[in-house]
């Protein structure tokens, strides 16, 4: 049974907002400039930086645009959003792919990209130790 106060009536409505969010990100990229000096004469070049897609960014976008809270669509709160599982999965996968591709191509910090997407090597470190106290003779009274 669908939730009676849904923001989006159909999955295509959420997909439309996703497309709008990506256009918003592309627009914001022009606000962030990276200055580089290239060539033997060190010519100054200004490029826009890439901004990664994030689920948090999409949620913020929905709040900023007065769409509302969309968390329940991704958590499938009380199973009221079963018909949105496909589009939510698609959005999450596209976010992950964008971040990983951007990290691999040097647009995003690879270390952060790895951690956000669970790609880091898991290492277990076991520390063992103790304190060795030497057995010293009793020095008794000191007068």
N, CA, C and O atoms as CSV, one atom per row, in Angstrom:
chain,resi,resn,atom,element,x,y,z
A,1,UNK,N,N,0.840,-1.190,0.000
A,1,UNK,CA,C,0.000,0.000,0.000
A,1,UNK,C,C,0.877,1.242,0.000
A,1,UNK,O,O,1.815,1.345,0.790
A,2,UNK,N,N,0.581,2.163,-0.864
A,2,UNK,CA,C,1.363,3.395,-0.990
A,2,UNK,C,C,1.095,4.324,0.188
A,2,UNK,O,O,-0.001,4.360,0.747
A,3,UNK,N,N,2.135,5.070,0.543
A,3,UNK,CA,C,1.995,6.052,1.627
A,3,UNK,C,C,1.070,7.161,1.140
A,3,UNK,O,O,1.220,7.631,0.012
A,4,UNK,N,N,0.108,7.593,1.972
A,4,UNK,CA,C,-0.874,8.585,1.519
A,4,UNK,C,C,-0.301,9.978,1.261
A,4,UNK,O,O,-0.904,10.761,0.526
A,5,UNK,N,N,0.845,10.299,1.849
A,5,UNK,CA,C,1.401,11.647,1.672
A,5,UNK,C,C,2.711,11.610,0.885
A,5,UNK,O,O,3.677,12.281,1.247
A,6,UNK,N,N,2.739,10.840,-0.170
A,6,UNK,CA,C,3.936,10.747,-1.000
A,6,UNK,C,C,4.256,12.079,-1.658
A,6,UNK,O,O,3.362,12.827,-2.056
A,7,UNK,N,N,5.558,12.361,-1.765
A,7,UNK,CA,C,6.011,13.532,-2.524
A,7,UNK,C,C,5.914,13.223,-4.006
A,7,UNK,O,O,5.423,14.030,-4.796
A,8,UNK,N,N,6.395,12.027,-4.374
A,8,UNK,CA,C,6.390,11.595,-5.771
A,8,UNK,C,C,5.306,10.549,-5.947
A,8,UNK,O,O,5.209,9.608,-5.160
A,9,UNK,N,N,4.505,10.708,-6.961
A,9,UNK,CA,C,3.430,9.747,-7.223
A,9,UNK,C,C,3.954,8.511,-7.937
A,9,UNK,O,O,3.482,7.399,-7.701
A,10,UNK,N,N,4.948,8.717,-8.823
A,10,UNK,CA,C,5.487,7.618,-9.619
A,10,UNK,C,C,7.013,7.691,-9.624
A,10,UNK,O,O,7.582,8.763,-9.420
A,11,UNK,N,N,7.681,6.556,-9.856
A,11,UNK,CA,C,9.141,6.549,-9.905
A,11,UNK,C,C,9.727,7.543,-10.910
A,11,UNK,O,O,10.801,8.100,-10.682
A,12,UNK,N,N,9.020,7.762,-12.019
A,12,UNK,CA,C,9.537,8.699,-13.028
A,12,UNK,C,C,9.630,10.125,-12.473
A,12,UNK,O,O,10.434,10.925,-12.953
A,13,UNK,N,N,8.807,10.448,-11.461
A,13,UNK,CA,C,8.872,11.774,-10.847
A,13,UNK,C,C,10.165,11.945,-10.053
A,13,UNK,O,O,10.774,13.014,-10.089
A,14,UNK,N,N,10.592,10.904,-9.338
A,14,UNK,CA,C,11.860,10.933,-8.612
A,14,UNK,C,C,13.021,10.964,-9.605
A,14,UNK,O,O,14.008,11.667,-9.389
A,15,UNK,N,N,12.904,10.212,-10.678
A,15,UNK,CA,C,13.944,10.203,-11.702
A,15,UNK,C,C,14.109,11.591,-12.319
A,15,UNK,O,O,15.228,12.006,-12.619
A,16,UNK,N,N,13.019,12.300,-12.506
A,16,UNK,CA,C,13.064,13.667,-13.045
A,16,UNK,C,C,13.845,14.585,-12.101
A,16,UNK,O,O,14.640,15.407,-12.555
A,17,UNK,N,N,13.623,14.448,-10.800
A,17,UNK,CA,C,14.351,15.258,-9.818
A,17,UNK,C,C,15.830,14.880,-9.823
A,17,UNK,O,O,16.682,15.754,-9.662
A,18,UNK,N,N,16.153,13.612,-10.002
A,18,UNK,CA,C,17.537,13.160,-10.092
A,18,UNK,C,C,18.248,13.846,-11.262
A,18,UNK,O,O,19.380,14.307,-11.118
A,19,UNK,N,N,17.588,13.913,-12.409
A,19,UNK,CA,C,18.153,14.574,-13.592
A,19,UNK,C,C,18.348,16.068,-13.310
A,19,UNK,O,O,19.357,16.647,-13.714
A,20,UNK,N,N,17.400,16.685,-12.628
A,20,UNK,CA,C,17.518,18.104,-12.263
A,20,UNK,C,C,18.690,18.321,-11.302
A,20,UNK,O,O,19.417,19.307,-11.419
A,21,UNK,N,N,18.871,17.393,-10.349
A,21,UNK,CA,C,19.981,17.484,-9.396
A,21,UNK,C,C,21.319,17.447,-10.137
A,21,UNK,O,O,22.216,18.235,-9.837
A,22,UNK,N,N,21.455,16.536,-11.103
A,22,UNK,CA,C,22.709,16.434,-11.851
A,22,UNK,C,C,22.972,17.712,-12.647
A,22,UNK,O,O,24.120,18.143,-12.759
A,23,UNK,N,N,21.925,18.320,-13.198
A,23,UNK,CA,C,22.090,19.596,-13.901
A,23,UNK,C,C,22.513,20.685,-12.918
A,23,UNK,O,O,23.317,21.554,-13.256
A,24,UNK,N,N,21.971,20.636,-11.703
A,24,UNK,CA,C,22.341,21.596,-10.662
A,24,UNK,C,C,23.816,21.444,-10.300
A,24,UNK,O,O,24.514,22.440,-10.108
A,25,UNK,N,N,24.293,20.199,-10.204
A,25,UNK,CA,C,25.704,19.938,-9.910
A,25,UNK,C,C,26.579,20.512,-11.025
A,25,UNK,O,O,27.594,21.150,-10.747
A,26,UNK,N,N,26.195,20.292,-12.278
A,26,UNK,CA,C,26.970,20.805,-13.412
A,26,UNK,C,C,27.052,22.328,-13.354
A,26,UNK,O,O,28.086,22.910,-13.682
A,27,UNK,N,N,25.970,22.968,-12.940
A,27,UNK,CA,C,25.954,24.432,-12.804
A,27,UNK,C,C,26.874,24.884,-11.664
A,27,UNK,O,O,27.613,25.858,-11.807
A,28,UNK,N,N,26.827,24.179,-10.544
A,28,UNK,CA,C,27.671,24.518,-9.393
A,28,UNK,C,C,29.158,24.335,-9.691
A,28,UNK,O,O,29.999,25.032,-9.122
A,29,UNK,N,N,29.481,23.394,-10.587
A,29,UNK,CA,C,30.882,23.161,-10.924
A,29,UNK,C,C,31.530,24.419,-11.493
A,29,UNK,O,O,32.732,24.623,-11.327
A,30,UNK,N,N,30.752,25.257,-12.156
A,30,UNK,CA,C,31.310,26.481,-12.729
A,30,UNK,C,C,31.657,27.510,-11.645
A,30,UNK,O,O,32.420,28.440,-11.909
A,31,UNK,N,N,31.114,27.360,-10.441
A,31,UNK,CA,C,31.408,28.276,-9.337
A,31,UNK,C,C,32.746,27.962,-8.678
A,31,UNK,O,O,33.364,28.845,-8.085
A,32,UNK,N,N,33.195,26.721,-8.776
A,32,UNK,CA,C,34.428,26.277,-8.123
A,32,UNK,C,C,35.522,26.229,-9.183
A,32,UNK,O,O,35.453,25.433,-10.119
A,33,UNK,N,N,36.522,27.075,-9.031
A,33,UNK,CA,C,37.592,27.162,-10.027
A,33,UNK,C,C,38.904,26.627,-9.474
A,33,UNK,O,O,39.237,26.818,-8.305
A,34,UNK,N,N,39.631,25.958,-10.343
A,34,UNK,CA,C,40.951,25.435,-10.004
A,34,UNK,C,C,41.949,26.161,-10.905
A,34,UNK,O,O,41.822,26.143,-12.129
A,35,UNK,N,N,42.931,26.793,-10.291
A,35,UNK,CA,C,43.934,27.541,-11.042
A,35,UNK,C,C,45.172,26.669,-11.204
A,35,UNK,O,O,45.668,26.079,-10.244
A,36,UNK,N,N,45.661,26.601,-12.445
A,36,UNK,CA,C,46.868,25.830,-12.738
A,36,UNK,C,C,47.785,26.688,-13.603
A,36,UNK,O,O,47.334,27.563,-14.341
A,37,UNK,N,N,49.056,26.420,-13.496
A,37,UNK,CA,C,50.043,27.098,-14.335
A,37,UNK,C,C,50.695,26.030,-15.197
A,37,UNK,O,O,51.323,25.103,-14.686
A,38,UNK,N,N,50.541,26.167,-16.507
A,38,UNK,CA,C,50.989,25.126,-17.422
A,38,UNK,C,C,51.976,25.675,-18.441
A,38,UNK,O,O,52.041,26.877,-18.701
A,39,UNK,N,N,52.729,24.761,-18.997
A,39,UNK,CA,C,53.682,25.130,-20.034
A,39,UNK,C,C,54.969,25.699,-19.480
A,39,UNK,O,O,55.086,25.966,-18.284
A,40,UNK,N,N,55.934,25.881,-20.368
A,40,UNK,CA,C,57.249,26.354,-19.926
A,40,UNK,C,C,57.196,27.781,-19.394
A,40,UNK,O,O,58.024,28.165,-18.569
A,41,UNK,N,N,56.229,28.569,-19.860
A,41,UNK,CA,C,56.096,29.946,-19.379
A,41,UNK,C,C,55.141,30.054,-18.194
A,41,UNK,O,O,54.949,31.141,-17.649
A,42,UNK,N,N,54.553,28.951,-17.801
A,42,UNK,CA,C,53.636,28.952,-16.661
A,42,UNK,C,C,52.374,29.760,-16.910
A,42,UNK,O,O,51.971,30.574,-16.080
A,43,UNK,N,N,51.757,29.529,-18.058
A,43,UNK,CA,C,50.518,30.233,-18.375
A,43,UNK,C,C,49.416,29.830,-17.395
A,43,UNK,O,O,49.245,28.653,-17.076
A,44,UNK,N,N,48.687,30.818,-16.934
A,44,UNK,CA,C,47.617,30.553,-15.970
A,44,UNK,C,C,46.381,30.029,-16.702
A,44,UNK,O,O,45.901,30.632,-17.661
A,45,UNK,N,N,45.879,28.881,-16.217
A,45,UNK,CA,C,44.684,28.265,-16.781
A,45,UNK,C,C,43.709,28.030,-15.633
A,45,UNK,O,O,44.086,27.522,-14.577
A,46,UNK,N,N,42.464,28.401,-15.850
A,46,UNK,CA,C,41.431,28.204,-14.841
A,46,UNK,C,C,40.418,27.198,-15.369
A,46,UNK,O,O,39.834,27.376,-16.437
A,47,UNK,N,N,40.225,26.131,-14.588
A,47,UNK,CA,C,39.264,25.080,-14.952
A,47,UNK,C,C,38.221,24.948,-13.854
A,47,UNK,O,O,38.483,25.250,-12.690
A,48,UNK,N,N,37.052,24.497,-14.237
A,48,UNK,CA,C,36.044,24.153,-13.245
A,48,UNK,C,C,36.389,22.793,-12.655
A,48,UNK,O,O,36.919,21.927,-13.351
A,49,UNK,N,N,36.091,22.608,-11.387
A,49,UNK,CA,C,36.348,21.308,-10.760
A,49,UNK,C,C,35.109,20.437,-10.899
A,49,UNK,O,O,33.996,20.934,-11.077
A,50,UNK,N,N,35.324,19.130,-10.813
A,50,UNK,CA,C,34.210,18.189,-10.841
A,50,UNK,C,C,33.660,18.037,-9.434
A,50,UNK,O,O,34.424,17.940,-8.474
A,51,UNK,N,N,32.367,18.016,-9.308
A,51,UNK,CA,C,31.702,17.790,-8.027
A,51,UNK,C,C,31.046,16.412,-8.087
A,51,UNK,O,O,30.271,16.136,-9.003
A,52,UNK,N,N,31.348,15.553,-7.125
A,52,UNK,CA,C,30.782,14.204,-7.167
A,52,UNK,C,C,29.295,14.190,-6.823
A,52,UNK,O,O,28.819,15.000,-6.027
A,53,UNK,N,N,28.587,13.275,-7.426
A,53,UNK,CA,C,27.195,13.055,-7.038
A,53,UNK,C,C,27.191,12.349,-5.684
A,53,UNK,O,O,28.001,11.455,-5.440
A,54,UNK,N,N,26.289,12.748,-4.824
A,54,UNK,CA,C,26.123,12.062,-3.543
A,54,UNK,C,C,24.639,11.982,-3.216
A,54,UNK,O,O,23.847,12.823,-3.640
A,55,UNK,N,N,24.282,10.964,-2.463
A,55,UNK,CA,C,22.898,10.835,-2.009
A,55,UNK,C,C,22.559,11.988,-1.066
A,55,UNK,O,O,21.444,12.510,-1.081
A,56,UNK,N,N,23.535,12.378,-0.248
A,56,UNK,CA,C,23.333,13.510,0.658
A,56,UNK,C,C,23.078,14.790,-0.133
A,56,UNK,O,O,22.251,15.615,0.254
A,57,UNK,N,N,23.795,14.946,-1.240
A,57,UNK,CA,C,23.595,16.113,-2.099
A,57,UNK,C,C,22.209,16.131,-2.719
A,57,UNK,O,O,21.581,17.185,-2.817
A,58,UNK,N,N,21.730,14.964,-3.138
A,58,UNK,CA,C,20.383,14.864,-3.701
A,58,UNK,C,C,19.342,15.226,-2.647
A,58,UNK,O,O,18.378,15.935,-2.935
A,59,UNK,N,N,19.544,14.736,-1.426
A,59,UNK,CA,C,18.599,15.056,-0.340
A,59,UNK,C,C,18.605,16.549,-0.050
A,59,UNK,O,O,17.551,17.155,0.142
A,60,UNK,N,N,19.804,17.143,-0.018
A,60,UNK,CA,C,19.911,18.584,0.209
A,60,UNK,C,C,19.226,19.363,-0.904
A,60,UNK,O,O,18.522,20.338,-0.644
A,61,UNK,N,N,19.431,18.935,-2.127
A,61,UNK,CA,C,18.806,19.580,-3.273
A,61,UNK,C,C,17.284,19.576,-3.124
A,61,UNK,O,O,16.626,20.584,-3.382
A,62,UNK,N,N,16.734,18.442,-2.707
A,62,UNK,CA,C,15.279,18.335,-2.543
A,62,UNK,C,C,14.775,19.283,-1.458
A,62,UNK,O,O,13.695,19.860,-1.584
A,63,UNK,N,N,15.562,19.441,-0.388
A,63,UNK,CA,C,15.171,20.402,0.656
A,63,UNK,C,C,15.257,21.832,0.128
A,63,UNK,O,O,14.351,22.638,0.338
A,64,UNK,N,N,16.362,22.137,-0.562
A,64,UNK,CA,C,16.570,23.501,-1.080
A,64,UNK,C,C,15.492,23.904,-2.083
A,64,UNK,O,O,15.099,25.069,-2.149
A,65,UNK,N,N,15.027,22.950,-2.848
A,65,UNK,CA,C,14.020,23.231,-3.875
A,65,UNK,C,C,12.590,23.057,-3.348
A,65,UNK,O,O,11.633,23.048,-4.122
A,66,UNK,N,N,12.456,22.919,-2.032
A,66,UNK,CA,C,11.153,22.755,-1.377
A,66,UNK,C,C,10.365,21.550,-1.884
A,66,UNK,O,O,9.135,21.562,-1.916
A,67,UNK,N,N,11.090,20.526,-2.273
A,67,UNK,CA,C,10.453,19.268,-2.670
A,67,UNK,C,C,10.101,18.489,-1.410
A,67,UNK,O,O,9.026,17.898,-1.307
A,68,UNK,N,N,11.034,18.498,-0.445
A,68,UNK,CA,C,10.798,17.830,0.829
A,68,UNK,C,C,11.829,16.755,1.109
A,68,UNK,O,O,12.802,16.597,0.372
A,69,UNK,N,N,11.601,16.026,2.175
A,69,UNK,CA,C,12.497,14.951,2.595
A,69,UNK,C,C,12.238,13.701,1.752
A,69,UNK,O,O,11.102,13.241,1.644
A,70,UNK,N,N,13.293,13.163,1.162
A,70,UNK,CA,C,13.139,11.980,0.305
A,70,UNK,C,C,13.786,10.736,0.914
A,70,UNK,O,O,13.864,9.696,0.259
A,71,UNK,N,N,14.244,10.834,2.142
A,71,UNK,CA,C,14.920,9.714,2.816
A,71,UNK,C,C,14.085,8.433,2.766
A,71,UNK,O,O,14.619,7.353,2.513
A,72,UNK,N,N,12.783,8.552,3.007
A,72,UNK,CA,C,11.915,7.385,3.097
A,72,UNK,C,C,11.852,6.597,1.791
A,72,UNK,O,O,11.565,5.400,1.814
A,73,UNK,N,N,12.112,7.241,0.659
A,73,UNK,CA,C,12.109,6.527,-0.615
A,73,UNK,C,C,13.289,5.558,-0.690
A,73,UNK,O,O,13.173,4.472,-1.259
A,74,UNK,N,N,14.422,5.958,-0.113
A,74,UNK,CA,C,15.635,5.141,-0.175
A,74,UNK,C,C,15.688,4.098,0.932
A,74,UNK,O,O,16.355,3.074,0.787
A,75,UNK,N,N,14.992,4.349,2.034
A,75,UNK,CA,C,14.947,3.351,3.116
A,75,UNK,C,C,13.725,2.453,2.986
A,75,UNK,O,O,13.608,1.456,3.698
A,76,UNK,N,N,12.811,2.802,2.077
A,76,UNK,CA,C,11.557,2.075,1.871
A,76,UNK,C,C,10.808,1.939,3.197
A,76,UNK,O,O,10.417,0.847,3.612
A,77,UNK,N,N,10.628,3.074,3.834
A,77,UNK,CA,C,9.977,3.154,5.138
A,77,UNK,C,C,8.635,2.423,5.142
A,77,UNK,O,O,7.746,2.725,4.346
A,78,UNK,N,N,8.507,1.464,6.044
A,78,UNK,CA,C,7.278,0.674,6.214
A,78,UNK,C,C,6.806,0.017,4.921
A,78,UNK,O,O,5.622,-0.287,4.772
A,79,UNK,N,N,7.720,-0.200,3.998
A,79,UNK,CA,C,7.436,-0.812,2.700
A,79,UNK,C,C,6.342,-0.085,1.913
A,79,UNK,O,O,5.612,-0.698,1.134
A,80,UNK,N,N,6.241,1.234,2.129
A,80,UNK,CA,C,5.276,2.046,1.383
A,80,UNK,C,C,5.830,2.486,0.024
A,80,UNK,O,O,5.110,3.072,-0.785
A,81,UNK,N,N,7.115,2.197,-0.222
A,81,UNK,CA,C,7.772,2.728,-1.418
A,81,UNK,C,C,8.367,1.609,-2.271
A,81,UNK,O,O,9.370,1.815,-2.955
A,82,UNK,N,N,7.755,0.433,-2.232
A,82,UNK,CA,C,8.265,-0.716,-2.980
A,82,UNK,C,C,8.400,-0.425,-4.474
A,82,UNK,O,O,9.332,-0.906,-5.119
A,83,UNK,N,N,7.488,0.349,-5.015
A,83,UNK,CA,C,7.535,0.644,-6.445
A,83,UNK,C,C,8.676,1.597,-6.808
A,83,UNK,O,O,8.930,1.832,-7.989
A,84,UNK,N,N,9.367,2.147,-5.803
A,84,UNK,CA,C,10.487,3.052,-6.043
A,84,UNK,C,C,11.841,2.342,-5.894
A,84,UNK,O,O,12.886,2.959,-6.102
A,85,UNK,N,N,11.831,1.057,-5.536
A,85,UNK,CA,C,13.083,0.342,-5.306
A,85,UNK,C,C,13.998,0.376,-6.527
A,85,UNK,O,O,15.208,0.557,-6.391
A,86,UNK,N,N,13.436,0.205,-7.698
A,86,UNK,CA,C,14.237,0.194,-8.933
A,86,UNK,C,C,14.912,1.523,-9.205
A,86,UNK,O,O,16.110,1.560,-9.485
A,87,UNK,N,N,14.168,2.613,-9.128
A,87,UNK,CA,C,14.746,3.928,-9.421
A,87,UNK,C,C,15.735,4.332,-8.328
A,87,UNK,O,O,16.748,4.965,-8.624
A,88,UNK,N,N,15.460,3.980,-7.077
A,88,UNK,CA,C,16.394,4.287,-5.991
A,88,UNK,C,C,17.693,3.515,-6.164
A,88,UNK,O,O,18.774,4.052,-5.920
A,89,UNK,N,N,17.594,2.265,-6.583
A,89,UNK,CA,C,18.777,1.452,-6.842
A,89,UNK,C,C,19.580,2.038,-7.997
A,89,UNK,O,O,20.808,2.098,-7.942
A,90,UNK,N,N,18.892,2.463,-9.024
A,90,UNK,CA,C,19.563,3.072,-10.184
A,90,UNK,C,C,20.314,4.331,-9.763
A,90,UNK,O,O,21.459,4.533,-10.168
A,91,UNK,N,N,19.685,5.171,-8.962
A,91,UNK,CA,C,20.316,6.411,-8.497
A,91,UNK,C,C,21.553,6.094,-7.657
A,91,UNK,O,O,22.612,6.688,-7.860
A,92,UNK,N,N,21.420,5.160,-6.715
A,92,UNK,CA,C,22.567,4.791,-5.872
A,92,UNK,C,C,23.714,4.237,-6.712
A,92,UNK,O,O,24.877,4.562,-6.472
A,93,UNK,N,N,23.386,3.401,-7.697
A,93,UNK,CA,C,24.427,2.826,-8.550
A,93,UNK,C,C,25.105,3.894,-9.405
A,93,UNK,O,O,26.317,3.843,-9.611
A,94,UNK,N,N,24.344,4.846,-9.896
A,94,UNK,CA,C,24.927,5.915,-10.704
A,94,UNK,C,C,25.833,6.806,-9.853
A,94,UNK,O,O,26.884,7.248,-10.315
A,95,UNK,N,N,25.423,7.067,-8.608
A,95,UNK,CA,C,26.259,7.841,-7.688
A,95,UNK,C,C,27.579,7.110,-7.462
A,95,UNK,O,O,28.653,7.704,-7.561
A,96,UNK,N,N,27.489,5.830,-7.161
A,96,UNK,CA,C,28.691,5.014,-6.895
A,96,UNK,C,C,29.616,4.984,-8.110
A,96,UNK,O,O,30.825,5.179,-7.983
A,97,UNK,N,N,29.040,4.739,-9.288
A,97,UNK,CA,C,29.842,4.688,-10.516
A,97,UNK,C,C,30.519,6.031,-10.776
A,97,UNK,O,O,31.693,6.070,-11.146
A,98,UNK,N,N,29.793,7.128,-10.587
A,98,UNK,CA,C,30.338,8.466,-10.816
A,98,UNK,C,C,31.509,8.740,-9.875
A,98,UNK,O,O,32.540,9.266,-10.294
A,99,UNK,N,N,31.344,8.383,-8.608
A,99,UNK,CA,C,32.408,8.601,-7.633
A,99,UNK,C,C,33.629,7.743,-7.941
A,99,UNK,O,O,34.756,8.236,-7.906
A,100,UNK,N,N,33.417,6.472,-8.241
A,100,UNK,CA,C,34.540,5.568,-8.517
A,100,UNK,C,C,35.271,6.000,-9.789
A,100,UNK,O,O,36.501,6.064,-9.798
A,101,UNK,N,N,34.547,6.290,-10.841
A,101,UNK,CA,C,35.167,6.721,-12.094
A,101,UNK,C,C,35.929,8.030,-11.889
A,101,UNK,O,O,37.046,8.189,-12.382
A,102,UNK,N,N,35.322,8.959,-11.163
A,102,UNK,CA,C,35.990,10.234,-10.877
A,102,UNK,C,C,37.239,10.043,-10.043
A,102,UNK,O,O,38.240,10.726,-10.258
A,103,UNK,N,N,37.193,9.111,-9.084
A,103,UNK,CA,C,38.368,8.823,-8.268
A,103,UNK,C,C,39.478,8.173,-9.071
A,103,UNK,O,O,40.652,8.507,-8.907
A,104,UNK,N,N,39.106,7.247,-9.937
A,104,UNK,CA,C,40.104,6.552,-10.749
A,104,UNK,C,C,40.756,7.472,-11.773
A,104,UNK,O,O,41.908,7.262,-12.153
A,105,UNK,N,N,40.032,8.484,-12.218
A,105,UNK,CA,C,40.556,9.420,-13.206
A,105,UNK,C,C,41.164,10.671,-12.583
A,105,UNK,O,O,41.552,11.602,-13.289
A,106,UNK,N,N,41.243,10.686,-11.260
A,106,UNK,CA,C,41.919,11.789,-10.574
A,106,UNK,C,C,41.089,13.041,-10.368
A,106,UNK,O,O,41.625,14.069,-9.954
A,107,UNK,N,N,39.787,12.981,-10.648
A,107,UNK,CA,C,38.941,14.157,-10.419
A,107,UNK,C,C,38.575,14.298,-8.950
A,107,UNK,O,O,38.413,15.410,-8.447
A,108,UNK,N,N,38.447,13.168,-8.264
A,108,UNK,CA,C,38.096,13.147,-6.848
A,108,UNK,C,C,39.219,12.467,-6.079
A,108,UNK,O,O,39.991,11.691,-6.643
A,109,UNK,N,N,39.301,12.761,-4.802
A,109,UNK,CA,C,40.312,12.160,-3.945
A,109,UNK,C,C,40.103,10.640,-3.912
A,109,UNK,O,O,39.075,10.173,-3.424
A,110,UNK,N,N,41.062,9.868,-4.424
A,110,UNK,CA,C,40.879,8.417,-4.490
A,110,UNK,C,C,40.677,7.769,-3.120
A,110,UNK,O,O,39.897,6.826,-2.985
A,111,UNK,N,N,41.373,8.272,-2.117
A,111,UNK,CA,C,41.262,7.694,-0.783
A,111,UNK,C,C,39.850,7.862,-0.222
A,111,UNK,O,O,39.278,6.922,0.330
A,112,UNK,N,N,39.303,9.044,-0.364
A,112,UNK,CA,C,37.938,9.299,0.120
A,112,UNK,C,C,36.932,8.495,-0.697
A,112,UNK,O,O,35.988,7.922,-0.153
A,113,UNK,N,N,37.146,8.461,-2.000
A,113,UNK,CA,C,36.265,7.683,-2.879
A,113,UNK,C,C,36.240,6.216,-2.467
A,113,UNK,O,O,35.180,5.592,-2.426
A,114,UNK,N,N,37.411,5.674,-2.163
A,114,UNK,CA,C,37.489,4.272,-1.739
A,114,UNK,C,C,36.703,4.052,-0.458
A,114,UNK,O,O,35.931,3.099,-0.348
A,115,UNK,N,N,36.904,4.940,0.511
A,115,UNK,CA,C,36.226,4.766,1.800
A,115,UNK,C,C,34.718,4.919,1.662
A,115,UNK,O,O,33.963,4.142,2.246
A,116,UNK,N,N,34.271,5.906,0.902
A,116,UNK,CA,C,32.829,6.123,0.729
A,116,UNK,C,C,32.142,4.930,0.078
A,116,UNK,O,O,30.972,4.654,0.342
A,117,UNK,N,N,32.873,4.235,-0.765
A,117,UNK,CA,C,32.284,3.135,-1.522
A,117,UNK,C,C,32.728,1.757,-1.045
A,117,UNK,O,O,32.523,0.761,-1.738
A,118,UNK,N,N,33.334,1.700,0.139
A,118,UNK,CA,C,33.709,0.416,0.724
A,118,UNK,C,C,34.742,-0.340,-0.079
A,118,UNK,O,O,34.705,-1.569,-0.125
A,119,UNK,N,N,35.663,0.364,-0.714
A,119,UNK,CA,C,36.654,-0.281,-1.570
A,119,UNK,C,C,38.023,-0.408,-0.917
A,119,UNK,O,O,38.961,-0.891,-1.552
A,120,UNK,N,N,38.161,0.012,0.333
A,120,UNK,CA,C,39.463,-0.040,0.988
A,120,UNK,C,C,39.791,-1.462,1.416
A,120,UNK,O,O,38.906,-2.280,1.666
A,121,UNK,N,N,41.082,-1.729,1.492
A,121,UNK,CA,C,41.529,-3.016,2.008
A,121,UNK,C,C,41.245,-3.067,3.492
A,121,UNK,O,O,41.536,-2.128,4.233
A,122,UNK,N,N,40.678,-4.166,3.906
A,122,UNK,CA,C,40.398,-4.348,5.331
A,122,UNK,C,C,41.582,-5.080,5.940
A,122,UNK,O,O,41.895,-6.205,5.551
A,123,UNK,N,N,42.234,-4.441,6.890
A,123,UNK,CA,C,43.363,-5.058,7.567
A,123,UNK,C,C,43.062,-5.111,9.047
A,123,UNK,O,O,42.574,-4.154,9.649
A,124,UNK,N,N,43.371,-6.261,9.609
A,124,UNK,CA,C,43.171,-6.424,11.031
A,124,UNK,C,C,44.525,-6.297,11.701
A,124,UNK,O,O,45.490,-6.955,11.314
A,125,UNK,N,N,44.584,-5.456,12.694
A,125,UNK,CA,C,45.826,-5.233,13.409
A,125,UNK,C,C,45.628,-5.658,14.845
A,125,UNK,O,O,44.745,-5.167,15.549
A,126,UNK,N,N,46.478,-6.590,15.263
A,126,UNK,CA,C,46.374,-7.070,16.629
A,126,UNK,C,C,47.621,-6.627,17.371
A,126,UNK,O,O,48.748,-6.875,16.942
A,127,UNK,N,N,47.393,-5.972,18.481
A,127,UNK,CA,C,48.503,-5.502,19.294
A,127,UNK,C,C,48.587,-6.393,20.531
A,127,UNK,O,O,47.598,-6.625,21.225
A,128,UNK,N,N,49.780,-6.876,20.778
A,128,UNK,CA,C,50.016,-7.653,21.984
A,128,UNK,C,C,51.164,-6.978,22.722
A,128,UNK,O,O,52.091,-6.440,22.117
A,129,UNK,N,N,51.077,-7.022,23.986
A,129,UNK,CA,C,52.167,-6.418,24.729
A,129,UNK,C,C,51.940,-6.542,26.211
A,129,UNK,O,O,50.922,-7.056,26.673
A,130,UNK,N,N,52.879,-6.076,26.912
A,130,UNK,CA,C,52.795,-6.094,28.355
A,130,UNK,C,C,53.973,-5.325,28.922
A,130,UNK,O,O,54.844,-4.854,28.191
A,131,UNK,N,N,53.980,-5.215,30.185
A,131,UNK,CA,C,55.068,-4.522,30.859
A,131,UNK,C,C,55.849,-5.540,31.653
A,131,UNK,O,O,55.286,-6.297,32.443
A,132,UNK,N,N,57.132,-5.554,31.440
A,132,UNK,CA,C,57.995,-6.445,32.211
A,132,UNK,C,C,58.633,-5.622,33.317
A,132,UNK,O,O,59.348,-4.652,33.065
A,133,UNK,N,N,58.362,-6.026,34.528
A,133,UNK,CA,C,58.939,-5.351,35.692
A,133,UNK,C,C,60.047,-6.239,36.234
A,133,UNK,O,O,59.819,-7.386,36.616
A,134,UNK,N,N,61.232,-5.690,36.257
A,134,UNK,CA,C,62.337,-6.528,36.739
A,134,UNK,C,C,62.166,-6.855,38.216
A,134,UNK,O,O,61.654,-6.051,38.995
A,135,UNK,N,N,62.595,-8.021,38.573
A,135,UNK,CA,C,62.521,-8.464,39.968
A,135,UNK,C,C,63.765,-7.951,40.691
A,135,UNK,O,O,64.844,-8.531,40.575
A,136,UNK,N,N,63.602,-6.846,41.444
A,136,UNK,CA,C,64.721,-6.231,42.150
A,136,UNK,C,C,64.718,-6.653,43.615
A,136,UNK,O,O,63.654,-6.863,44.197
A,137,UNK,N,N,65.888,-6.776,44.206
A,137,UNK,CA,C,65.938,-7.139,45.629
A,137,UNK,C,C,65.409,-5.999,46.487
A,137,UNK,O,O,65.526,-4.826,46.130
A,138,UNK,N,N,64.830,-6.361,47.615
A,138,UNK,CA,C,64.312,-5.370,48.558
A,138,UNK,C,C,65.490,-4.640,49.163
A,138,UNK,O,O,66.420,-5.259,49.678
A,139,UNK,N,N,65.446,-3.320,49.098
A,139,UNK,CA,C,66.577,-2.560,49.615
A,139,UNK,C,C,66.355,-2.120,51.070
A,139,UNK,O,O,67.205,-1.458,51.664
A,140,UNK,N,N,65.231,-2.490,51.614
A,140,UNK,CA,C,64.983,-2.320,53.039
A,140,UNK,C,C,64.996,-0.875,53.538
A,140,UNK,O,O,64.609,0.057,52.833
A,141,UNK,N,N,65.452,-0.730,54.769
A,141,UNK,CA,C,65.471,0.581,55.431
A,141,UNK,C,C,66.544,1.474,54.845
A,141,UNK,O,O,67.655,1.032,54.554
A,142,UNK,N,N,66.197,2.723,54.680
A,142,UNK,CA,C,67.170,3.708,54.176
A,142,UNK,C,C,67.322,4.783,55.235
A,142,UNK,O,O,66.471,5.664,55.361
A,143,UNK,N,N,68.310,4.719,55.931
A,143,UNK,CA,C,68.549,5.723,56.981
A,143,UNK,C,C,69.768,6.514,56.700
A,143,UNK,O,O,70.121,7.401,57.477
